[in-house]
Amino acid sequence: MNSKSAEVVMLIDDNEIDVFINQKVLEFDQFAERIITYYSAKEALTYLAEAPIQDIPDVIFLDLNMPVIDGFKFLEEYSTFSDQIREKVTIIVLTSSDNSNDKERIKNNSDVLLFQSKPITEQKLENIRKLLK
């Protein structure tokens, strides 16, 4: 088992199976003290806008392909949040997309640390740990 890397992690993905799998890997790996899940980017944005700073996640795993508000729209709205929130959170895009245009759009977003393919694995978490240090 690895050491905890985050107090709070948020998973944002409309696919319940992906959320379940990714949450189990995070739990097994003891990556975080607490995991918050949202199946809607809109609900996640509302939470981030209203939560006290101590409840803001350290890491967000964000899917790109979601209905209503996709990952790109989430990032656009997230960019308007306070520096206090944006400096606390590390966003990792976790997606099934292998589209080079998506990767290029993400590469230019300063709020995103990494573009990662689904699902989360122990090896991917180990790499993420190294980047978070």
C-alpha positions as CSV (number, residue, x, y, z in Angstrom):
1,M,0.0,0.0,0.0
2,N,1.1,3.5,-0.7
3,S,0.9,6.5,1.5
4,K,-2.0,8.9,1.3
5,S,-1.4,11.6,-1.3
6,A,-4.5,13.8,-0.8
7,E,-6.9,14.6,2.0
8,V,-9.9,14.9,-0.4
9,V,-10.2,13.7,-4.0
10,M,-13.2,14.4,-6.3
11,L,-14.2,12.2,-9.2
12,I,-16.3,13.9,-11.9
13,D,-17.7,11.4,-14.4
14,D,-21.2,10.7,-15.8
15,N,-20.4,6.9,-16.2
16,E,-21.3,5.1,-12.9
17,I,-19.2,2.1,-13.8
18,D,-16.1,4.2,-14.4
19,V,-16.7,6.1,-11.1
20,F,-17.1,2.8,-9.2
21,I,-13.9,1.3,-10.7
22,N,-11.8,4.4,-10.2
23,Q,-13.1,4.9,-6.7
24,K,-12.2,1.4,-5.7
25,V,-8.7,1.7,-7.1
26,L,-8.2,5.0,-5.2
27,E,-9.5,3.4,-2.0
28,F,-7.4,0.2,-2.4
29,D,-4.3,2.4,-3.1
30,Q,-5.1,4.6,-0.1
31,F,-4.6,7.6,-2.3
32,A,-6.9,9.9,-0.3
33,E,-8.6,10.2,3.1
34,R,-12.0,11.0,1.5
35,I,-13.4,10.7,-2.0
36,I,-16.3,12.8,-3.3
37,T,-18.1,11.7,-6.5
38,Y,-20.2,13.7,-8.9
39,Y,-21.9,12.3,-12.0
40,S,-22.5,15.9,-13.2
41,A,-20.0,18.6,-13.8
42,K,-22.6,21.2,-13.0
43,E,-23.2,19.7,-9.5
44,A,-19.4,19.6,-9.0
45,L,-19.1,23.2,-9.9
46,T,-21.9,24.1,-7.5
47,Y,-20.1,22.2,-4.7
48,L,-16.8,23.9,-5.4
49,A,-18.4,27.3,-5.4
50,E,-20.2,26.8,-2.1
51,A,-18.0,24.5,0.0
52,P,-15.8,25.9,2.7
53,I,-12.1,25.9,1.7
54,Q,-11.3,23.0,4.0
55,D,-13.7,20.8,2.0
56,I,-12.3,21.7,-1.4
57,P,-10.6,18.7,-2.9
58,D,-6.8,18.5,-3.3
59,V,-7.2,16.6,-6.5
60,I,-10.0,16.4,-9.1
61,F,-10.2,13.6,-11.6
62,L,-12.3,15.1,-14.5
63,D,-13.9,13.3,-17.4
64,L,-14.1,15.2,-20.6
65,N,-17.1,13.6,-22.3
66,M,-20.2,14.3,-20.3
67,P,-23.7,15.6,-21.2
68,V,-24.9,19.2,-20.4
69,I,-21.5,20.4,-19.1
70,D,-18.5,18.6,-20.5
71,G,-15.0,18.7,-19.1
72,F,-13.9,21.6,-21.2
73,K,-16.9,23.7,-20.1
74,F,-16.1,22.7,-16.5
75,L,-12.6,23.9,-16.9
76,E,-13.8,27.2,-18.5
77,E,-16.1,27.8,-15.5
78,Y,-13.6,26.6,-13.0
79,S,-11.1,29.2,-14.3
80,T,-13.3,32.0,-12.9
81,F,-13.0,30.6,-9.3
82,S,-10.8,32.4,-6.8
83,D,-7.0,31.9,-6.7
84,Q,-7.5,30.4,-3.2
85,I,-9.4,27.5,-4.7
86,R,-7.4,27.1,-7.9
87,E,-4.1,27.0,-6.0
88,K,-5.4,24.3,-3.7
89,V,-6.8,22.0,-6.4
90,T,-4.8,19.8,-8.9
91,I,-6.9,18.7,-11.8
92,I,-6.2,15.5,-13.7
93,V,-8.2,14.9,-16.8
94,L,-9.2,11.2,-16.7
95,T,-10.9,10.3,-19.9
96,S,-11.4,7.7,-22.5
97,S,-10.7,10.3,-25.2
98,D,-7.6,9.7,-27.3
99,N,-8.4,12.7,-29.5
100,S,-5.2,14.7,-30.2
101,N,-7.3,17.9,-30.3
102,D,-8.6,17.2,-26.8
103,K,-5.0,16.6,-25.6
104,E,-3.9,19.9,-27.2
105,R,-6.7,21.9,-25.6
106,I,-5.8,20.4,-22.2
107,K,-2.1,20.9,-22.6
108,N,-2.7,24.7,-22.9
109,N,-4.8,24.8,-19.7
110,S,-2.8,25.9,-16.7
111,D,-5.3,24.4,-14.2
112,V,-4.7,20.8,-15.5
113,L,-1.7,18.9,-14.4
114,L,-2.1,15.8,-16.5
115,F,-4.1,14.2,-19.3
116,Q,-4.6,10.6,-18.3
117,S,-6.5,7.7,-20.0
118,K,-9.1,5.7,-18.1
119,P,-9.2,3.8,-15.9
120,I,-7.0,4.7,-13.0
121,T,-4.4,2.0,-12.1
122,E,-2.0,1.7,-9.3
123,Q,0.9,2.5,-11.7
124,K,-0.9,5.7,-12.9
125,L,-1.4,6.7,-9.3
126,E,2.2,6.2,-8.6
127,N,3.1,8.5,-11.5
128,I,0.6,11.0,-10.2
129,R,2.1,10.9,-6.7
130,K,5.5,11.8,-8.2
131,L,4.0,14.8,-10.0
132,L,2.2,16.0,-6.9
133,K,5.3,16.2,-4.8
